[in-house]
Amino acid sequence: MGKAFLILLLLLAMAATLFMLIRGIVTFLKTTEADLRSDAAGPSQSSLKQNKAMMGRITFQAVAILLLALLMLAFGKG
């Protein structure tokens, strides 16, 4: 039961990582030349969205790696 639960959590973390990756790529592709050449102080809205997607992806990747390590420690042989 515990192993199946950890595997389910790992699959959810991997799916969330993929979702955030796709979301970041879509946001990147929607960036216009006006966003890149903006004279506004600070980052553009597009840059902020890209950064948020990247941080979400990194967070979910870290969770997936921790769950994988926990699975290996708890149920690995040897």
Summary of the structure (lengths in Angstrom):
residues: 78
radius of gyration: 17.7
end to end distance: 21.2
largest distance: 59.5
contacts: 183
relative contact order: 0.18
helix: 81%
strand: 0%
